Amino acid sequence: MTVEDTYKTILEPSEGIFTEKRSKFIALAFPVRTLDEIKTLLDAHQKKYYDARHVCYAYMLGAERTNFRANDNGEPSGTAGKPILGQINSNELTDILVIVVRYFGGIKLGTGGLVVAYKAAAAEAIAAATIIEKTVDEDVTVLFEYPFMNDVMRIVKEEEPEILDQSYDMDCSMTLRIRRSMMPKLRARLEKVETARIQEEEPTELTD
């Protein structure tokens, strides 16, 4: 089975504007990694656009693309957040927040018109962004005795993980980072080094 270890996100914040029947939709896309970042950005833009009729948004987090939310902020249900999220999905993006600010122009658009407008605004912001591909990396910490340092370093040289941390004494440790698809081979090789053992860590999960 192939291990998926890449994902797409945006490089920098971007903006798009869509106008329909005098209503102005300002779309803002941001690269994000955490719910705290999202909350900070939402708070800041709700204050910045305090005079707007609606400040709607959608976000997607994580390489697995399972942590997401869409918010209509007072628009009819499903007419704002869902089409914004739809644009994130159609571009297969994650670690992204898209905010769409609406200034009402005095003419109602109807539910169909709103869906089209929020979708178009979000599409404009994403189209203006630089889309990049990132690797999904994993970390491993190996503990071993000093006499077996050369064995560990040989594996590091051949497998080429990033060294995040290292401690050398009679009892040594090294924390390494490598692409997810390459981790099984690295772990297997490290576990074969005499006295070596992998330090298992409890996984951390994002909570809303």
Secondary structure, 3 states (H helix, E strand, C coil): CCCCCEEEEECCCEEEEEEECCEEEEEEEEECCCHHHHHHHHHHHHHHCCCCCEEEEEEEECCCCCEEEEECCCCCCCCCHHHHHHHHHHCCECCEEEEEEEECCCCCCHHHHHHHHHHHHHHHHHHHCCEEEEECEEEEEEEEEHHHHHHHHHHHHHHCCEEEEEECCCEEEEEEEEEHHHHHHHHHHHHCCCCCEEECCCCCCCCC
